[in-house]
Amino acid sequence: MKAIKVMATIDDRGQLCIDKPLKLNRNSRVEVIVLIPEVTEINEDEPSHEAILADFSQAWHEAMTGETIPVAQIWDGIDDV
């Protein structure tokens, strides 16, 4: 048996839709093994997408309005930590 790895989607009717056509002999029977990624647990310590976007928006606003701190000043006192 020959193996070919392809990506596919399961549609709302539960049917498998392969992303690209297979270039094989037509009207061939095939054996299909479906690997479904497991849902990962949500890590409460990781910021949400909304929080990340809010932080980016704030940083972008500060950059565009000149509310910045010189890099040299950021490093002041770093050795005291």
LINNORDA-V387343 format. One record per helix or strand. SS is the DSSP state (A for helix, B for strand). FROM is the first residue (numbers start at 0). LEN is the number of residues. If there is no record, write none. Layout:
BEGIN
{{SS/FROM/LEN} {SS/FROM/LEN}}
END
This chain:
BEGIN
{{B/7/3} {B/15/3} {A/48/16} {A/70/5} {A/77/3}}
END
